[in-house]
Amino acid sequence: MNSKRSLIRRAVAVAAAGAAAAVLAACGGGGDSATGHDGHPSKSPSASASASTAQGQHNAADVAFAKGMIPHHRQAVEMADLAPSRAQSAEVKKLAEDIKKAQDPEIKTMSGWLTSWGEQVPAEGAMDHSMHGMHGMKGMMSAEEMERLEKSSGKAFDTAFMELMIKHHEGAVAMAEEEQKNGAYQPAKDMADAIITSQTAEIRQMNELLGKN
């Protein structure tokens, strides 16, 4: 009997020791998780997601900027495409080339933003010139202005191109300033800053060529 009691006491002691060890292990694991020693397996993914969201957040102003600036840039490129065969001034031809080189990549970038945001990219060739005063697309040429530009050549084209492009650039700068003020997406705000810098410089250059400075 004594032997049997001894075995029972030993078994109970082993079980109790095992339970105590399990409790200590659980407490220790919880402590590590709370203090971050185990790398926060449950928190890291959400923290990373939050950081990613913060870096890529956009708002309605960013969408409006991209949707307005894409057709705005497309019209500037359309105007620039007329210069090689119509312009007389080498400066105007170079200016048109620079405008196209700057704005073509920006159109692609903004189209990519809209696609990634689940927004519709404005269709090419679907611009209604009569609507350009709306939707925040400032400085857009009317159909009549574009037609007059297409029909001109030589010095008349140079003058018309620069006068119209100054107006066009001023509209783009105003749109970019709105994005800087109201936008949330940093790459869009950076592009707005680049547009303001480059197009303000081109406005100054065109005014000088027109003898207005």
C-alpha positions in Angstrom: 0.0 0.0 0.0 2.8 2.4 0.9 4.4 1.7 -2.4 1.2 2.4 -4.2 0.6 5.7 -2.3 4.2 6.7 -3.1 3.6 6.1 -6.8 0.4 8.2 -6.7 2.0 11.1 -4.9 4.9 11.0 -7.4 2.5 11.1 -10.4 0.5 14.0 -8.9 3.8 15.9 -8.3 4.9 15.3 -11.9 1.5 16.5 -13.2 1.6 19.6 -11.1 5.1 20.4 -12.2 4.1 20.0 -15.8 1.1 22.3 -15.4 3.2 24.9 -13.7 5.8 24.7 -16.5 3.0 25.1 -19.0 1.6 28.2 -17.2 5.1 29.7 -17.0 5.7 29.1 -20.7 2.4 30.7 -21.6 3.1 33.8 -19.5 6.6 34.0 -20.9 5.3 33.8 -24.5 2.7 36.4 -23.8 5.3 38.7 -22.3 7.6 38.4 -25.3 4.7 39.1 -27.7 3.7 42.2 -25.7 7.2 43.6 -25.5 8.0 42.8 -29.1 10.8 40.3 -28.5 9.2 37.8 -30.8 8.9 40.4 -33.6 5.2 41.1 -33.2 4.0 38.4 -35.6 0.4 39.5 -35.0 1.1 43.2 -35.3 3.8 43.6 -37.9 1.5 42.8 -40.9 -1.0 45.4 -39.9 1.7 47.9 -39.1 3.2 47.4 -42.5 -0.2 47.7 -44.1 -0.8 50.9 -42.3 2.6 52.3 -43.4 1.9 51.2 -47.0 -1.5 52.9 -46.9 0.0 56.1 -45.6 2.6 56.1 -48.4 0.0 55.5 -51.1 -3.1 57.3 -49.9 -4.9 59.5 -52.4 -8.0 61.7 -52.3 -10.6 63.1 -54.7 -8.3 66.1 -55.5 -5.6 63.7 -56.7 -8.1 61.9 -58.9 -9.4 65.2 -60.3 -5.8 66.4 -60.9 -4.9 63.3 -63.0 -8.3 63.2 -64.9 -8.0 66.9 -65.7 -4.3 67.1 -66.5 -4.2 64.0 -68.8 -6.5 65.6 -71.5 -4.8 69.0 -70.8 -1.4 67.5 -71.5 -2.7 65.6 -74.5 -3.8 68.9 -76.1 -0.4 70.5 -75.4 1.2 67.5 -77.2 -1.3 67.9 -80.0 -0.3 71.5 -80.4 3.4 70.7 -80.2 3.0 68.1 -82.9 2.1 70.9 -85.3 5.3 72.8 -84.9 7.8 70.8 -86.9 6.0 71.3 -90.2 4.5 74.8 -89.5 6.9 76.8 -87.2 9.4 79.1 -88.7 11.4 79.9 -85.5 14.0 77.4 -84.3 13.2 78.4 -80.7 9.5 77.5 -81.2 10.4 74.2 -82.7 12.7 73.4 -79.8 10.1 74.6 -77.3 7.5 72.3 -78.8 9.9 69.4 -78.7 10.6 70.0 -75.0 6.9 70.2 -74.2 6.2 66.9 -75.9 9.2 65.2 -74.1 8.0 66.4 -70.7 4.3 65.8 -71.0 4.1 62.4 -72.8 5.8 60.6 -69.9 3.6 62.5 -67.4 0.4 61.3 -69.3 1.6 57.7 -68.9 2.4 58.2 -65.2 -1.0 59.8 -64.4 -2.8 57.1 -66.4 -1.0 54.5 -64.3 -2.2 56.2 -61.1 -5.8 56.2 -62.2 -5.6 52.6 -63.2 -4.1 51.6 -59.8 -6.8 53.6 -58.0 -9.6 51.8 -59.9 -10.5 55.0 -61.8 -11.2 55.4 -65.5 -8.5 57.0 -67.6 -9.9 59.7 -69.9 -10.3 58.3 -73.4 -8.0 59.5 -76.1 -9.5 61.5 -78.9 -12.8 61.9 -76.9 -12.2 65.5 -75.9 -15.2 67.9 -76.4 -13.5 71.3 -76.8 -16.7 73.1 -75.9 -16.5 71.5 -72.4 -13.0 72.5 -71.6 -14.1 75.4 -69.5 -15.6 72.8 -67.1 -14.2 70.0 -65.0 -11.3 72.3 -63.9 -9.4 72.0 -67.2 -8.2 75.5 -67.3 -6.5 77.1 -70.4 -7.8 74.5 -72.9 -8.0 75.6 -76.5 -11.4 75.7 -78.1 -12.0 73.7 -81.4 -11.9 77.0 -83.3 -8.6 78.0 -81.7 -7.1 74.6 -82.6 -8.4 74.9 -86.1 -6.8 78.3 -86.6 -3.5 77.1 -85.3 -3.6 74.1 -87.6 -4.2 76.4 -90.6 -1.4 78.8 -89.8 2.3 78.6 -90.7 5.5 80.5 -90.5 5.7 83.6 -88.3 1.9 83.6 -87.8 2.1 80.1 -86.5 4.9 80.9 -84.1 3.0 83.9 -82.6 -0.3 82.0 -82.4 1.4 78.9 -80.9 3.2 80.9 -78.2 0.1 83.0 -77.3 -2.1 79.9 -77.0 0.5 77.9 -75.2 1.0 80.6 -72.6 -2.7 80.5 -71.9 -2.5 76.7 -71.8 0.4 76.7 -69.5 -1.2 79.2 -67.1 -4.1 76.8 -66.9 -1.9 73.9 -66.1 0.0 75.9 -63.4 -3.3 76.8 -61.8 -4.4 73.2 -61.8 -1.1 72.1 -60.3 -1.4 74.7 -57.6 -4.8 73.3 -56.6 -3.2 69.8 -56.4 -0.5 71.1 -54.1 -3.1 72.7 -51.9 -5.7 70.0 -51.8 -4.0 66.7 -52.9 -2.8 63.9 -50.6 -0.8 61.6 -52.9 2.8 62.7 -52.7 3.9 61.6 -56.2 1.0 63.7 -57.6 2.1 66.7 -55.5 5.7 66.2 -56.7 4.5 66.2 -60.3 2.5 69.3 -59.6 5.6 71.1 -58.3 7.5 70.0 -61.4 4.8 71.3 -63.7 4.7 74.7 -61.9 8.5 75.0 -62.2 8.9 73.9 -65.8 5.8 75.6 -67.3 6.4 78.9 -65.5 9.9 79.0 -67.0 8.4 78.2 -70.5 5.8 81.0 -70.0 8.7 83.4 -69.3 10.6 82.2 -72.3 7.6 82.6 -74.7 6.9 86.0 -73.4 10.5 87.0 -74.1 10.2 85.6 -77.6 7.0 87.6 -78.2 8.8 90.7 -76.9 6.5 91.0 -73.9 9.2 91.0 -71.2 
